[in-house]
Amino acid sequence: MRHFVLLGHEVPTEPDFSLDDLAGGAGRLDALCRSITASFVTSHGIREDVRTHLVVQDELTITFDGSDLRRLNPDERSTAALVRNALEHRDEAIGALPAEPSPGVELYRRGFEGTLEEVADEGTVVQLHEDGEAMVDAGGLENPVFVLSDHRDFTDDEERLLEGVVDQRLRLGPELLHADQAITVAHHYLDTGGYEQF
């Protein structure tokens, strides 16, 4: 299983945003939707061994599970519609019990810390960061849990939380990449056994 934890610092917690203004009025949800899509979509299908967690303003977490996910298409608008639909069901999430607005989508009332605690035991927690060790020199990426921020850097509080759970801090190459590109590169690295199997 591969996990991706995406921090959405400015994504609205209410579903009152327009699907026609994802870059402006929805807190750069366009970029996060590209990341969600990149984590799942292949040329003719969906990666079933992936779970992606979108942390919304450190209040809510929307989890997408590839083994059950439906209606995810390779475009920002349809992915944003899944996010908005999840937010429409937020009142159904009570305590530790999630709302389940559609197949493969759950909404939890927990922020970054709670999400990290939930996924930290699933495998190797990896912070993708420009100052990390080169991915090609890293080993032990069993069931990786990749943590990425949106267009903003990790806050000081987020960095402190990560220090307590991160197993490896890795960079993917010499150039800075958008989160969706980083997810694609990470998948490719793992799909090829560290660029050794093609």
Secondary structure, 3 states (H helix, E strand, C coil): CEEEEEEECCCCCCCCCCCCCCCCCCCCHHHHHHHHHHHHEECCEECCCEEEEEEECCCEEEEEECCCCCCCCCCHHHHHHHHHHHHHCHHHCECCECEEEECCEEEECCCHHHHHHHHHHHCCEEEEEEEEEEHHHCCCCCCCEEEEECCCCCCHHHHHHHHHHCCEEEECCCCCCCHHHHHHHHHHHHHCCCCCCC
